[in-house]
Amino acid sequence: MNSNTAENKDESTWLVVDLGTTSIKGSLFDCNGDLIGESSHPNKQTQTEEGFHHQEVETWWNGFSAVVHELMKPGVQGLVITGQMQNLIFLDSQSEPLHPVVSYSDQRGADQIASWSAKKSVQEQLLETGNEQGPTSLLAKLAWFQQHQPEVLKNTEKIFIGSADYIGYRLTGVSQTDTTTAATTGLMQLSSRTWHTALFAELGLDSILPSLPRLVSGGSLLGLLKNEVSEQLKLLAGLPIYLAPGDAGSTTLGAGCGKLGKAYAYCGTSGWVGLTEKRPARLESGAWTLAHPAKDLFIQVAPILTAGDNLAWVKDLFGFNGYEEMIQIALEQPVGKLLYLPYLQGERSPFIDPHARGVWLGMNRQSNRASLTRAVLEGTCFAFRHALHAVSEIPVEELLLTGGTSRSDSFCQLFANVLGIPIKVLAEPELTGLRGALAACRPENSTPEPRIQKTYLPSSDLMQNYDGLFEIFLKSYPALRNSFAQLAQL
């Protein structure tokens, strides 16, 4: 290599951090998007006796700081942040939290949603959000606080709606959120990509508007790192901080599905099926619409509240030593006549029901932990098959799979068998969202297509079995819906 080439070599790096529900992950990439290093620290979500789901901003900050300390090296050109969407964070005039973080899975807004059902003007304006609003809606949760804890709203100076928004504010002092994160909250008018001021006024929540962050497209420069924070994190003051799209948007881009024509599934603690379209999803389809970073495109997703968390639950319930052991033991059982409904925390798509719960159907004296676990694995896959029908009006010929469960060969093969289509698994699936976040913030750099590690073909011998079970699966929730509602009233 001659000296001129050496002098011109780009040795800049980018640090990307994803503030997820169960962990805070970071990766250091070189200028070509190749991985240099990675780090992860746990995050924690708690559930109160009332069923409220909470997190703590200091847990976010401590995990974020630890990841940065472990990965930071000289030559970092920018820090990119993404994370979980649809949280509620209330800060007072001193930027101190007034309440624990209200998680996206928190469903305290059920009564508020029910009370709006008979109000025609409210319903008409809710349609303009582009999504059916349920108990997880931030609009409904804000109305809940107005009714039950008005002192929180009264003392609120700033509201943030995503984990990355809050961390970005703490780094730069700039209050912004991305339109992808805002799209499902019930707070944004989808067509204009602005806060729905008329809806706030209709519900008597217009005093909240000044507290909300400014809306920007995902991938925008948020600001420069503040001096006092740079000393704490041992980062260069003035480092550019970028706000990537929320996790669903970043994962869409990282899976190579930010362009028209490809569908993918993400199966982590929660999950979703998504694809990019030129138009919003039909409300009656059960799918949700996110604002794509490109203003003329939309990301259609069918979110699944409990995806891989079903596997975590049954692993702990039956005392398996690990996921792979559990999956292997379960799949030694033949396909049977046992079904599982995977709605441990309710569901958001293709239907909204906070009262839906997990159910085993068809147990008998021969049922054991292996057969019950197989049903849980299959039921989780059936939820994705159901969700895929919501986002795509035409049959999908193949599906990309990413997320933690895609690391298991056995689960991926089961996923292909249950859905009845080829499943392509990305190499380094844990980096999908991080790479997508980086791509959103560096549109001038050509991002290589994600590398496919393996393709799983469905077993033709099992197709008829799973088609029959899926028909029963689709009928089971409607048959139990009233029972779920009655149980919730006890």
N, C-alpha and C positions, 0 to 999 in steps of 0.2 A: 504494500500500500504506500503510495507516495505521500509526502507531507501535506499537500493541498487537500487530498482526499481525507486524511486524518483530521485536518483542521475543520473541514466542512461536515464531518459526521455529526448527525443529530443525536445527542445523548440525553435529551430531555426525557423526563418521565412524568406520568400522571397518576395521582392517587385517587381511587374511587372507593367510596364507602356507602354501603347499603344498610340502613337502619331498619331491620326486619322485626317481626313480632317475637321470634324466639332467639334470634341472634343478631349481632351487629358485625357485619363482615366487611373487610377491606381488601383491596388488591392494588398492587403497584404494577403499572404497565409501562413498557417502553413506548417510544414514539410510533411504533408499528402495531401497537395493541397486543404485543406478546407479554405474557405474565413474567414478572420478576419475583414477586413475593406476595404472600397473602396472610391474613390474620383474621381471627374470629373471637368474639367474646359474647357470652350469653346475655340475653335480654329476658325479662320476666313479666308475665301478665298474671294478674290475680283476679279472683272472682269473689265478690262480697256475698254475704248471706242473702242480700236482695237479688242477687244474680247479675249485678253490674260488673263490667269488665274494665279493669284499670291497669295502667302502667305508670311509671315515674320518669320525669324528665331527667333527673339526676342519674338514673340507671343508664339512660341513653347517653348522656354526656360522658359518664365515666367509661362506658364501653367504647364510645367514639374516640375518646382521648387515648385509651389503651391501644386501640388499633393504629391510630396515627403514630404514636410513639414507637410501635414495633416496626412500622413500615417506612417511616420517613427517611429519605436519603437526600443528599445534595442533588440539585438539578431538577427538582420537581417543578413543573411548569404550571400546574393547576390542580386544584382539589375539587372533585366532583362528588355531589351528594345526591342520593336517592333514598327511597324508603317506603314504608307502609303508608297507605292512604286512608283517608276518612277517619282521622282522629280528631279529638277536640282538646286543645290546650288553651287554658285561660291564664293570662299574665296580668299582674297589677301594674301600677305606675312605676314600680321599682324593678319590673321584669321578673318578679317572683311568681311562682305558680299559686293560683288560688284554689286549685282542686287537682286531684290526680288526673292524669291523662285518661280521657274516655276513649276506649279502644273502638276500632271499626266494628268488632263483633258484638259490642254492647247494644242491647235492644230495648233500652228504656223508653224509646219513643212510640211504643205500640199504641198507647191510649191517645196520644196526640194525632197519630195517623187516622185512627178510628173516628176521632171527633171532626176531622176535616172531610170525611167521606160524603157528607150531605151538603157541603158548601160548594155550590156550583162554581162560583168565581175562583175559589181556591183550587178546585180540581182543574179548571181550565189553565190556570197559571202553572200548576205543577206539571202539566203536560209539556210546557215550554222548557222544563229542565232536561227533557229528552230521555228521562228514565222514570220508571215507576218507583215511587218513594215508599219505603217500608220502615219498620222500627229502627233499622240501623242508620236511617237518614240523619245527617247532621242538622238539617232544618228541624226535624221532629225532636231531636235531642236538645236543641237550643230552646224550643218551645217548652220542653220538659223543665229545663232549668228556670225559665221564666215563671213557671207555675210553682215549682217545688223548692228552688234555691235561688230566688231573685237576687239575693245579696251577691252571689257570684258574678252575675251579669252586671250588676250595679258597679262593682269595683273593678271590672275588667277594662284594661287599657288596650290589650292586644289579644287577638284570637288567631291561633294557627290550626291548620287542618291536616297536617302531615308531619311525620317525624323529621323529614328533611327540612321543612320550613322552619321548624323551631331551631334545629342545629345551625341552619344557615343564618338565622337572625342572631344567634349567640356568637357566631364567628364574625359577622359583618355589621350588625346593627341595622340591616335592611330587612324590611318585612315584605316578603313576596311568596307566592305559591304558584305552582304550575297548573295550567288548565286541565291537564290529564287528571291530576289529583282532585281538582275541584268538580269534575264532571258528574260524579255519582252522588255528590253530597246533598243535592236538592237546593243548593245555594246559587248555582250558576245557570244562566240562560244559555242553552247549548248553541243556538244559532249565532248569537252575538259574541259568545265566550266572555261575557261580563256578568257581574253579580246581578241577580234578579231583584232589582230594587223594588219593583211593583209588588212582588210576592212578599218581600219583607214588610212592606207597608201594610199589605192586606192582613198579615198575621200579627201586626203590632210589634214587629221585631226590628223596625228600621233604625232604632237607636244603636243597634249592634254594628251597622254597616261601617262606621268609621274605624272600628276595631279590626276589621278584616284586612288581610294582606293584599297587596296589589297582584293582579293576575298577569302572568306572563306565559309564553310558550315554554315547554320543557326543553332544557338545553341552554337556557339564557344565562348570561353572566349575572350572578347575584350581586357581587360586590368584591371588595378587597378585604383581606384579613386585617382585623383591628390590631393595633400595637399591643394592647394589654393581653389579648388572647394569644398573640404570637409568642410572647414570652412564656406563657403557661404551657403551650403545646410544643415549644421549641421549633416553631415554623418561622419562615421569613415574613416579616410584616409586609403587607401589600400583596401577598400571594392571591392570585385570582381564585375566587370561589364560584363554582357553577352549580346551578340548580337543575338537575336532570328531571325528566318525567318521573312521576311516581312509579312504584315497583312494577305494576302491570304494564305501563307504557314502556319502561326500560326493558323489561323482559321480552315484550313484543319485538322491539328493535333488535335485541341481542339474539333472538331466535331466527332472525332474517325474515320476519313476518311483518315488518313495517311497510312493505310494499304490497300491492294487490296480489291476491292469488294463492297465499299460503295460510294454512291453519295450524295451530299448535295448542298443546295443553301444558299447563304448569301444575305439577302435583307436589306441593310442599305441605306445610301444616294445613293451610287452606289451599285452594286451587282455583283454576279457571280454564276455560277454553276460549281462544281468541283468534281474531283475524282482522285485517285492515280492509275497509270498504270506502266507497265514495259517498255513502249515505249512512245516516244513523240506523240503528236496528229498529225494527217494528216493535212497538211497545207490547203488542200481544204475543210476541215470540218468546218473551221471558228473558231475552238477552238485554244487556246493558250497553250503553254507548259512552265511550271515553273520547275526549278530544285528543286527536293525534297531534304531535308537535307541528306537523304540516297543517296549515289552517284549512286546506281543502279536503282533508281526509279524516276518517273516524276509525277508532278501534272498537269493534264489537266484541264484547266478552260475556260469558256466562259464568259468574262467580259461584264457587262452591265453598260454603262456610267451613265444612269439615271434610278435608281430603286425606292427606297423609296422617292427620291427627287421629283418624280412626285406627290406623295401624299402631300408633303410639299407645292409644287407649287399650286395645286388646292385648298388646304385648305386656303392658303392666298388669292388666286384669288377670292374665293366665300365667304370669311369671316366666315368660320366655327370657333367655339370656341375651338375645339380640335379635335384630330384625331379620337377618338372613336365616338364622336358625328357625325363627318363627315361620317365615315364608316357605322354607323347604319342608318343614313338618306339615304345614297346612296343605301344600300342593301334592303331598303324597296321597291325600284323600281324592277319590274320584269326584267329578262333577255330580252333584246330588240334587236333591229337591228341597234345599234349604236356601232361604233368601235373607238378606240383611238390608235394612234401610239405614243409610249412613248419616242421619240428621241429628247428630248429638247436640248441636247448638242451634237447631232450626235450620232454615235454608233461605237463600237469596235468589236462586235461579235454578231451573226455569220457572219456579214459583217462589213467592215470598210468604214464609210462614215462620214466625218466631217460636211457635209452639210445637212444631214438628220435632220428633225425637227418634233416636235409634231403636230399631226393632229387629229381632230375629223372627222369621216366619218359617214354620215347618219343622220345629224341633220334635224329636221323639226320643225313646229310651236309648237309641244307639248314638245320639248326638254326643260329641265329645269336644274337647278344646280344639283339636285339629280341624274337625269339620265346621265348628262354629267360626274358627279363625279364617278358614277358606271362604266362608260366606261373607265375612267382613271384607276380605280382599276383593272378592267379586263385586260386592255391593258398592265399594268405593269406585271400582271401574265402571259399573253401571251408571253411577252418577255422572261420570264424564261422558258416557255415551248419550245420556239424556241431555246434557248440556250442549253437546255437539249439534244435536238436532235444533237447538234454540238459535245458535249463531249462524247456521248455514241452511239456506233454503234448498240447496242442491246437495246430493250425496258427496261427501268428502272421500277422496280416493286414498289418501294417506295423511298421517298426522305426525307432526314433530312432538316429541315429549321431552320436557326438561323439568327441573326440580329434584329434590333429594331422592324421591323414590325411583327415579330413572337410573340410579346407580346399581340397582338390583336387576341382574339378568332375568331372574325368575319372575319378578313382578312385571317387567317390560313384556315378557312373552305372554303372561296372563292378560295384560292390558290389550295386546294385539288380539288375543283370542276372544276376549269379551266384546271389544268394539268391532271385530270382524274386518279390520282393515290393517294394512302395513303400518307399523309404528317405527319412526326413525328417531334415534336417540342421539343427541348432540354430544360431541366430545366436550369434556369439562363442563357439565351442565350447571355446576355451582357458580360458574362465571357468567352465565347467560345474561342476567340482569345487569351485572357490573359492566360487561362489555357494551351492552345496549345503552347504558347511561353515558359511557364515554363517547360512544358514537353520536349520541344526540348533541353533545357539547362540542364536537369536532366535525361538523358536517362537511368542512372543506377537505377532510381526509377520507379517502376511499376506504370503507370498512370491508374487509374480506367476508365472503359468505361463510356462515358458521360451518364447521367441519362435522360431518355425520360420522359417528363412531360405529354404529351398527344399525341394521334394519331387521326388525322382527316381523315375520310373516304369520298371519293367523292360521290356526289349524282348521282345515276344512272338516275334519272329523268332529270338531266341537261346535261348529257354527250353528247347527240346528238346535243343539242343547241350549246355547246361550241366547239364540233368538227367542226360544220359548220362554226361558227365564226372564228375559228382558220385557216381554209382553206382560208377564205377571208383575214385575217390578213397577212398570208404569201404572198399573191399576191399583197398586197397594197403597200408595200415599193418599189418593183421593178417597179410598175406602176407609182410611183411618183418620182423615182430617178432623172430623167432628170429635172423635175420641181424644185426639191430641188437645183440642181446644178445651174440652171438658176437664181433662187432667190438669191443665194449666190453671183452672179456676179453683181447684181443691186447696 
